[in-house]
């Protein structure tokens, strides 16, 4: 894809505010993607990952499975009390924010109003 932007991940620590901001040039997510991928850990990450490990007998394949099921995303809660994901898919004209807290079993998805500047 000649016209696709170069993939990039930027990490911006802010010790004064005790935050870490991660910005990427990925494809973004729709509201439904947020619900399906971040909204249910058993559906999006752990359960699918464990099932894929059971189905894959080749040890080399284990390395290829990491990162495909959202398991890495949830590691953010090991170092953060709150995680906020702001995203916009090219398949939607709206931008959404997913917000979850480590000590809660629920999350919030809201429509973002305006542009997010980092």
Secondary structure, 3 states (H helix, E strand, C coil): CCCCCCCCEEEEEECCCCEEEEEECCCCCCHHHHHHHCCCHHHHCHHHHHHHHHHCCCHHHHHHHCCCCCHHHHHHHHCCCEEEEEECCCCCCCCEEEEEECCCCCEEEEECCCCCCC
